[in-house]
């Protein structure tokens, strides 16, 4: 759903006709690490994300927010929702769409590279990624997120984390992860060390 990687020849050679001149800025990747063109989330995917987060509240971030549909839908459910997206055309469109749908006061969209953003302040994280980026993203989120955070991966799961739950099927599948299960138990290790000291 997002752009995070480096433009490759394959990306730059995408054919554009007269319609492409209009849609090109929305489809063309703006990536640095992984070439991932914008693919809109389906309605089923959005509903699956919101369903698995139905008991949650607070802040939500969509990493690679595309045209903003996850962020806007989350805001309508009461979240303070934020989207990070590298493609400026998609960010501007998302801001307009949020204003048009009356949720601009509870949404924010930023033109930014995910690898340069800290996600420590968010309690709910949504990511549409590809296998090539998921392992590195595991390390980043494990380091930055609070232990109370939830992570929802769409289309592809994280390679080493064990999901608490899975919803949907096929391309609409979402995997739910609890930060308590994937963050290092630093506090517990220190407690154990104290108990072992004479």
N, C-alpha and C positions, 0 to 999 in steps of 0.2 A: 504494500500500500504506500510505500515511501521510497525516497531516494537516499541511499547511503552507500557510497562506494566510489569507484573511479570510472570516468568515462572510458570505454574501450572502443576499438574500431567497430566492433559489432554494434555498439550503441550509436556511434556517430554516423554509421552508414544506414540508419533507419530511413526508409523511403518515405517521402512526404509529397502528396499531391496537393491539389488546391485545398482540400479539407485539412491536410496535414499542416498547412501554413497557419491554421487557426489552432489546431489541437496540439501541434508540435511542442510549444512551451510547457504544456501540461504533461505530455508523455515523456519527453526527453529527460533522461536521468541527469541529476546534478550531483552525482556521487563521487566519493573519494576512495573508499575502500572496496566496495562491492557494487557492481553494476546491477541496479535493480530498478527497472522502469515502474512508473506509477500504475498500479492495478487497483481500481476502486473496490472497497469491501462490499460484499453483497448484503442485502437486507437480513438474510439469515445469519451471517457472520456478526453483524451488529447486534442482533437480538441475542445471539449466544453470549457475546461479551457482556451485555447488560444483565442477562439472566444470572451468570455466574458471579456477578458483582452486586446482585440485588440486595444483599444484606450489608453492603459496604457504603461508606459515605466519605466526605472530605475531598481531598485533592486527587485528581486523576491526570495522568500524562499519557498522550499517545505519541510514541516514538516513531516518527515518520508519518505524520498526520495526513499526508495527501491532500484531498480536497476538504478535509475537516469533518467528514460525516460522523466519525466515531466521537470526536470532541463535542460536536453539536448535540448528538443524541444523548451523550452522557450529561451534558449541561441541562437538558430537558428533564433528566431524572434526578436532578439536584446536586450533581457534582460541580465543584469548581474545576473546570477542565482546561487543560493546556495542550497545545500541539506544537511539536518541533518538526520542521520540514526544511529541507535544503533548497527546494525549488521555489523561488520567489513568486512565480505566477500562481502556484497552488496556495501559497500563504495568503496572497492578496485576495484570491477567490474565496478562501475559507473565511476571511474576515468579513467580506461582503455577505457571504451566505449566512454567517452567524448574525449579522445585523438584520438581514432580511427576515430571519426566523425568530428574531426577538430574544436571542440569548447572548448578545455581544457583551453584556455586563458580567456574565459568568464564564466567559471564554477568553482565551488569549492564544495567539498564534505567533510563533517566532521563526525567523529564517536562521537556522543554525544547524551545524554538524553535530550529530548525536555524541561523537567521541569528545567533543569539547564542552559538553553540558554536564552538570552534576544533577542527578535525579534524587538526591538525598531528601529533599523536602516533600516528595510525593508518596502518598500511601497506597496508590493504585496505579499500576503501570500496564500499558497495553502496547504490544509490539507485533507488527507484521514484518517478519524478517525472512531471510533465506539461510539455508544451512551454513554457507560460508562465513556468516557473521555471528552466528549464535554462540559459538564457544567463547569468542572474545567478549561478547556482550554479557555472558554469564559472569565473567570476572569483574567487569565494570559494575554490574548491578549488585553482585555479592558484596563488593567493597562499599558501595555508596548507600544502598537502601537501609532503612530502619527495619528492625526485626518484625515490626507490625505490618509491613507492606505485603501486598499481594501483586503477583505478576501474571498477566494473561498473555500467552503466546498464541498467535493465530497463524494457521496454515502449516507452520513447522514448529516442533517442540525444541526445547533446549536439550543439548546432547547428553549432559551428565546429571541434571537435576531430575528428581522424581516428582511428578505432578501429584497434587492432592486430589485432583479431579480432572475429568475430561468431558467435554460437552460437544455435541454435534458430530458430524461425520463428513468424510471427504474433504474438500477444500474449505468447508465451513467449520472444521474441527477447531476447538480452542482448548488449550492446556492451562490449568490453573496451578500456580506455585505459591507456596507460603514462604516468606523470607525466613521464618524461624527454622525451616528445614534445610535451607541452603547456605545460611550465613554461618561463619565459624563460631563455635561456642566458646568464645574467648573467656567470658565470665565464668562459665562452668569449669574450664581448664584451670583457671586461677584458684577457684574454690578447692579443686581437687589437690592442687599443689600445697595449699595451706594445710589441708587435712593430713597430707603425707609428711609434713615437716615435724621433727621431734619436739 
